[in-house]
Amino acid sequence: MAKEKEISGRKEKLHVFDVVNYIVFIILGLIIIVPIWKVLVDSLNKVGVYQFQLWPSQFTLDGYKTIIETQALYRPFVNSVITTILGTLLGLVLSTLGGYVLVQFEMPGRSIFAYMLLFTMIFSGGMIPEYLVMRRLGLVNNMWILVVKHGMNVYNLVLMRNFFEGIPESLYEAAKLDGCSPMGIFFKIVLPLSKAALASIGLMFAVTVWNDYSTVKIYITDPDQINFQYKLRNMVMDGDTPTTSYAVSQNTLFNAGIISAILPFMVLYPFLQKYFVTGVNIGAVKE
Protein backbone atom coordinates (compact mmCIF):
# COMPACT_ATOMS: atom_id res chain seq x y z
CA MET A 1 0.00 0.00 0.00
CA ALA A 2 2.80 2.38 0.89
CA LYS A 3 4.51 1.74 -2.44
CA GLU A 4 1.26 2.36 -4.34
CA LYS A 5 0.77 5.67 -2.52
CA GLU A 6 4.36 6.64 -3.29
CA ILE A 7 3.96 5.81 -6.99
CA SER A 8 0.63 7.67 -7.20
CA GLY A 9 2.23 10.64 -5.47
CA ARG A 10 5.03 10.70 -8.03
CA LYS A 11 2.53 10.56 -10.87
CA GLU A 12 0.54 13.40 -9.33
CA LYS A 13 3.65 15.56 -8.93
CA LEU A 14 4.64 14.87 -12.52
CA HIS A 15 1.15 15.77 -13.68
CA VAL A 16 1.22 19.06 -11.77
CA PHE A 17 4.64 19.87 -13.21
CA ASP A 18 3.39 19.23 -16.75
CA VAL A 19 0.40 21.52 -16.23
CA VAL A 20 2.59 24.31 -14.85
CA ASN A 21 5.08 23.76 -17.66
CA TYR A 22 2.34 24.09 -20.30
CA ILE A 23 0.97 27.23 -18.67
CA VAL A 24 4.39 28.88 -18.51
CA PHE A 25 5.14 28.12 -22.14
CA ILE A 26 1.68 29.28 -23.26
CA ILE A 27 2.26 32.59 -21.47
CA LEU A 28 5.72 32.95 -23.01
CA GLY A 29 4.28 32.13 -26.42
CA LEU A 30 1.59 34.79 -26.05
CA ILE A 31 4.19 37.34 -24.94
CA ILE A 32 6.05 36.68 -28.20
CA ILE A 33 3.08 36.25 -30.55
CA VAL A 34 0.84 39.12 -29.39
CA PRO A 35 3.25 41.96 -30.35
CA ILE A 36 3.94 40.32 -33.73
CA TRP A 37 0.21 39.90 -34.32
CA LYS A 38 -0.41 43.56 -33.47
CA VAL A 39 2.25 44.67 -35.95
CA LEU A 40 0.75 42.41 -38.63
CA VAL A 41 -2.80 43.68 -38.01
CA ASP A 42 -1.65 47.32 -38.00
CA SER A 43 0.18 46.77 -41.28
CA LEU A 44 -3.11 45.65 -42.86
CA ASN A 45 -5.22 48.37 -41.27
CA LYS A 46 -5.92 51.44 -43.39
CA VAL A 47 -6.67 53.54 -40.30
CA GLY A 48 -3.70 54.15 -38.04
CA VAL A 49 -4.63 52.94 -34.54
CA TYR A 50 -2.44 52.38 -31.50
CA GLN A 51 -4.69 50.16 -29.40
CA PHE A 52 -4.65 46.39 -29.79
CA GLN A 53 -7.04 44.92 -32.36
CA LEU A 54 -7.54 41.28 -33.28
CA TRP A 55 -8.48 42.15 -36.87
CA PRO A 56 -7.97 45.20 -39.09
CA SER A 57 -10.98 47.51 -39.01
CA GLN A 58 -10.35 48.60 -42.62
CA PHE A 59 -8.33 46.01 -44.51
CA THR A 60 -5.73 47.29 -46.99
CA LEU A 61 -2.53 46.19 -48.66
CA ASP A 62 -1.47 49.73 -49.53
CA GLY A 63 1.35 49.66 -46.97
CA TYR A 64 2.98 46.69 -48.67
CA LYS A 65 2.31 48.15 -52.11
CA THR A 66 4.13 51.30 -51.02
CA ILE A 67 7.10 49.26 -49.75
CA ILE A 68 7.28 47.31 -53.02
CA GLU A 69 6.99 50.42 -55.20
CA THR A 70 9.51 52.49 -53.23
CA GLN A 71 12.60 52.51 -55.43
CA ALA A 72 14.76 53.88 -52.60
CA LEU A 73 14.45 50.46 -50.92
CA TYR A 74 15.58 48.42 -53.94
CA ARG A 75 19.31 49.02 -53.57
CA PRO A 76 19.39 48.42 -49.77
CA PHE A 77 17.34 45.25 -50.23
CA VAL A 78 19.72 43.90 -52.88
CA ASN A 79 22.68 44.81 -50.65
CA SER A 80 21.12 42.86 -47.76
CA VAL A 81 20.43 39.81 -49.91
CA ILE A 82 24.00 39.76 -51.29
CA THR A 83 25.71 40.30 -47.93
CA THR A 84 23.46 37.76 -46.19
CA ILE A 85 24.14 35.02 -48.75
CA LEU A 86 27.90 35.65 -48.94
CA GLY A 87 28.26 36.23 -45.19
CA THR A 88 26.45 32.96 -44.47
CA LEU A 89 28.56 31.02 -46.97
CA LEU A 90 31.81 32.51 -45.64
CA GLY A 91 30.75 31.83 -42.05
CA LEU A 92 29.89 28.22 -42.81
CA VAL A 93 33.17 27.63 -44.66
CA LEU A 94 35.30 29.07 -41.86
CA SER A 95 33.29 27.44 -39.07
CA THR A 96 33.28 23.97 -40.62
CA LEU A 97 36.95 24.02 -41.64
CA GLY A 98 38.01 25.54 -38.32
CA GLY A 99 35.91 23.08 -36.32
CA TYR A 100 37.34 20.17 -38.32
CA VAL A 101 40.89 21.34 -37.68
CA LEU A 102 40.24 21.53 -33.95
CA VAL A 103 39.21 17.86 -33.81
CA GLN A 104 42.53 16.74 -35.30
CA PHE A 105 43.99 15.56 -32.01
CA GLU A 106 47.39 14.78 -33.52
CA MET A 107 47.84 18.36 -34.77
CA PRO A 108 50.65 20.18 -32.86
CA GLY A 109 49.47 23.24 -30.92
CA ARG A 110 45.79 22.37 -31.30
CA SER A 111 44.95 23.17 -27.67
CA ILE A 112 46.81 26.50 -27.73
CA PHE A 113 45.04 27.52 -30.91
CA ALA A 114 41.66 26.57 -29.39
CA TYR A 115 42.37 28.61 -26.24
CA MET A 116 43.36 31.60 -28.36
CA LEU A 117 40.04 31.44 -30.15
CA LEU A 118 38.09 31.04 -26.92
CA PHE A 119 39.96 34.04 -25.49
CA THR A 120 38.40 36.26 -28.16
CA MET A 121 34.92 35.27 -26.96
CA ILE A 122 35.66 36.80 -23.55
CA PHE A 123 37.84 39.79 -24.39
CA SER A 124 37.62 42.22 -27.28
CA GLY A 125 40.00 44.87 -28.53
CA GLY A 126 37.26 47.50 -28.38
CA MET A 127 35.42 49.62 -30.88
CA ILE A 128 38.23 52.05 -31.75
CA PRO A 129 40.87 49.36 -32.55
CA GLU A 130 38.23 47.50 -34.54
CA TYR A 131 37.39 50.64 -36.51
CA LEU A 132 41.07 51.26 -37.26
CA VAL A 133 41.51 47.70 -38.49
CA MET A 134 38.45 47.94 -40.71
CA ARG A 135 39.69 51.22 -42.14
CA ARG A 136 43.09 49.67 -42.91
CA LEU A 137 41.29 46.85 -44.70
CA GLY A 138 39.34 49.36 -46.78
CA LEU A 139 35.98 48.23 -45.41
CA VAL A 140 34.74 51.60 -44.13
CA ASN A 141 31.88 52.82 -46.33
CA ASN A 142 31.78 49.39 -47.92
CA MET A 143 28.91 46.94 -47.57
CA TRP A 144 31.40 44.02 -47.67
CA ILE A 145 32.18 44.77 -44.05
CA LEU A 146 28.96 42.90 -43.22
CA VAL A 147 30.39 39.82 -44.93
CA VAL A 148 33.87 39.98 -43.43
CA LYS A 149 32.90 41.01 -39.92
CA HIS A 150 30.39 38.19 -39.43
CA GLY A 151 32.28 35.64 -41.47
CA MET A 152 34.24 34.47 -38.43
CA ASN A 153 32.19 33.60 -35.36
CA VAL A 154 34.05 31.68 -32.68
CA TYR A 155 30.86 30.58 -30.96
CA ASN A 156 29.58 28.86 -34.10
CA LEU A 157 33.04 27.41 -34.71
CA VAL A 158 32.98 25.83 -31.25
CA LEU A 159 29.52 24.42 -31.93
CA MET A 160 30.79 22.80 -35.12
CA ARG A 161 33.80 21.39 -33.30
CA ASN A 162 31.52 19.88 -30.64
CA PHE A 163 29.34 18.36 -33.35
CA PHE A 164 32.34 16.86 -35.14
CA GLU A 165 33.58 15.39 -31.85
CA GLY A 166 30.22 13.61 -31.55
CA ILE A 167 30.81 11.70 -34.79
CA PRO A 168 31.96 8.16 -33.89
CA GLU A 169 35.73 7.80 -33.99
CA SER A 170 35.30 4.47 -35.80
CA LEU A 171 34.12 6.32 -38.92
CA TYR A 172 37.31 8.38 -39.01
CA GLU A 173 39.46 5.30 -38.46
CA ALA A 174 37.65 3.27 -41.13
CA ALA A 175 38.10 6.06 -43.66
CA LYS A 176 41.80 6.32 -42.86
CA LEU A 177 42.23 2.57 -43.29
CA ASP A 178 40.58 2.86 -46.71
CA GLY A 179 43.22 5.41 -47.69
CA CYS A 180 41.01 8.50 -47.46
CA SER A 181 42.86 11.79 -46.92
CA PRO A 182 41.85 14.23 -44.14
CA MET A 183 40.06 16.48 -46.63
CA GLY A 184 38.46 13.44 -48.23
CA ILE A 185 37.10 12.44 -44.82
CA PHE A 186 35.82 16.00 -44.38
CA PHE A 187 33.92 16.12 -47.68
CA LYS A 188 32.79 12.49 -47.92
CA ILE A 189 31.94 11.69 -44.28
CA VAL A 190 31.86 14.74 -42.01
CA LEU A 191 29.82 17.15 -44.15
CA PRO A 192 27.11 14.63 -45.17
CA LEU A 193 26.57 13.85 -41.48
CA SER A 194 26.41 17.53 -40.53
CA LYS A 195 23.20 18.68 -42.24
CA ALA A 196 21.49 19.62 -38.96
CA ALA A 197 24.51 21.55 -37.72
CA LEU A 198 25.01 23.33 -41.05
CA ALA A 199 21.33 24.31 -41.27
CA SER A 200 21.11 25.64 -37.71
CA ILE A 201 24.42 27.49 -37.76
CA GLY A 202 23.76 28.78 -41.27
CA LEU A 203 20.45 30.19 -40.03
CA MET A 204 22.27 31.91 -37.17
CA PHE A 205 24.73 33.50 -39.59
CA ALA A 206 21.96 34.58 -41.97
CA VAL A 207 19.84 36.18 -39.24
CA THR A 208 22.86 37.99 -37.81
CA VAL A 209 23.93 39.48 -41.14
CA TRP A 210 20.40 40.31 -42.29
CA ASN A 211 19.47 42.08 -39.04
CA ASP A 212 22.75 43.95 -38.58
CA TYR A 213 22.02 47.63 -38.07
CA SER A 214 24.78 48.81 -35.73
CA THR A 215 27.63 47.94 -38.12
CA VAL A 216 26.05 50.01 -40.89
CA LYS A 217 25.40 52.84 -38.44
CA ILE A 218 29.05 52.96 -37.34
CA TYR A 219 30.97 52.22 -40.54
CA ILE A 220 28.82 53.26 -43.51
CA THR A 221 27.64 56.71 -44.56
CA ASP A 222 27.37 56.11 -48.32
CA PRO A 223 23.63 55.69 -49.11
CA ASP A 224 24.50 53.21 -51.88
CA GLN A 225 26.17 50.85 -49.38
CA ILE A 226 23.52 50.73 -46.63
CA ASN A 227 21.39 47.65 -46.04
CA PHE A 228 17.64 47.10 -45.87
CA GLN A 229 17.41 47.25 -42.06
CA TYR A 230 19.16 50.60 -41.87
CA LYS A 231 16.91 52.13 -44.53
CA LEU A 232 13.79 50.81 -42.83
CA ARG A 233 14.97 52.19 -39.51
CA ASN A 234 15.33 55.63 -41.08
CA MET A 235 11.81 55.32 -42.45
CA VAL A 236 10.30 54.30 -39.12
CA MET A 237 12.29 56.39 -36.64
CA ASP A 238 13.34 59.46 -38.60
CA GLY A 239 10.20 59.89 -40.69
CA ASP A 240 12.11 59.31 -43.92
CA THR A 241 8.98 57.98 -45.60
CA PRO A 242 8.53 57.83 -49.37
CA THR A 243 5.92 59.81 -51.25
CA THR A 244 3.07 57.56 -52.26
CA SER A 245 -0.12 57.75 -54.24
CA TYR A 246 -1.88 55.47 -51.75
CA ALA A 247 -3.95 56.87 -48.89
CA VAL A 248 -2.02 55.01 -46.23
CA SER A 249 -1.24 56.20 -42.71
CA GLN A 250 2.29 56.47 -41.38
CA ASN A 251 1.56 53.84 -38.74
CA THR A 252 0.38 51.37 -41.40
CA LEU A 253 3.47 52.02 -43.50
CA PHE A 254 5.83 51.62 -40.53
CA ASN A 255 4.32 48.28 -39.53
CA ALA A 256 4.35 47.06 -43.14
CA GLY A 257 8.07 47.85 -43.21
CA ILE A 258 8.65 45.84 -40.03
CA ILE A 259 6.82 42.81 -41.42
CA SER A 260 8.73 43.13 -44.69
CA ALA A 261 12.01 42.99 -42.75
CA ILE A 262 11.17 39.82 -40.84
CA LEU A 263 9.13 38.12 -43.58
CA PRO A 264 12.04 36.29 -45.32
CA PHE A 265 12.95 34.37 -42.19
CA MET A 266 9.33 33.85 -41.17
CA VAL A 267 8.94 31.99 -44.47
CA LEU A 268 12.28 30.20 -44.27
CA TYR A 269 12.25 29.07 -40.64
CA PRO A 270 9.45 26.42 -40.85
CA PHE A 271 11.50 24.53 -43.44
CA LEU A 272 14.61 24.59 -41.23
CA GLN A 273 12.88 24.13 -37.87
CA LYS A 274 13.68 20.44 -37.47
CA TYR A 275 17.35 21.09 -38.24
CA PHE A 276 17.44 24.12 -35.97
CA VAL A 277 15.96 22.20 -33.01
CA THR A 278 18.52 19.45 -33.57
CA GLY A 279 21.31 22.02 -33.85
CA VAL A 280 20.41 23.59 -30.50
CA ASN A 281 21.56 20.35 -28.84
CA ILE A 282 24.92 20.27 -30.64
CA GLY A 283 27.54 19.08 -28.22
CA ALA A 284 25.06 18.82 -25.34
CA VAL A 285 25.24 15.01 -25.13
CA LYS A 286 28.29 12.92 -25.84
CA GLU A 287 28.72 9.18 -25.63
Steps between C-alpha positions, in 0.01 A plus 500: 500500500780738589671436167175562310451831682859597423460417130167686479660797673780506244250486216301784654811716540599431141151590384507829691842581356375436146201729552719779638749445219226533236363814663842665516575424137154616388558831679846536346356418159231766537760755611686434174203457265276787616741784404569336162127458441438866585766611252350274232145627562615864501683445172171388342289772659430807288425710809797561726407379850719444804275278710504123461261353243450136408406587141551805278199731508563609139702241311760628252820390333606854413782493756663203330433646156682815609797296627518305173471811282752707697809502280716637783469158668613296198873560537508440880295183454738365235796591723344305789431195285857495362671554836275246674568226244876563481536558875319173572711306250825649633394432859414139424828441315713644780299337779499153345867505398606652832290254700643209300855617564435519873397133514832388351646382829840422349545858375781682691382806694132413462416580863686833494323602182162405652571704815599799288168484321305460823687800643344722233152401620574653841718799416478743211738765375226763515316712250781743413764231420236314301416814303868562425544144377194524278624828357840345423320218321305751292164387637376837628214622280490157341213255535749208490578575862178313583643192329848516650403603851249218549689245296696383804295413807686308768181390672372328186846355439494342846154359432627338181801359682272349766282348229800350321624353829164322530559309176615146590877464490457167319382685188819706491715192555319297233545779247870526580543125457335529158764755402279809523685829554399744778321725251340196340364400841372856544310512170387137476415420864492805727296741286229248398446422869484868595179615329329594828802693624550678167132598478478633856831685495434629149169641624682672786746659258223608262288660773802681643607649167147583385407677825828687546427868551776618734785413261342707223435783745865512610692426180285604203382845395473440124126458421587252223667264750235488775287192559125445517477515881675835519275653234188368670618638832536844343148469363349398833699709748605807304186543291691442177187367332455485123239698312215275399181519302324272749293640786693314766578619852853527633427237764382253234809565290736460797349166600503378139872579493558299818317197361691532173828486694416183691296330226791317326591308813138448602461314170834321520497387863220235479705311241811506721327454836580131540867565423509803727352308796756225444779757472410657835615176666836492320762381742252474788518119521805291429543126521 
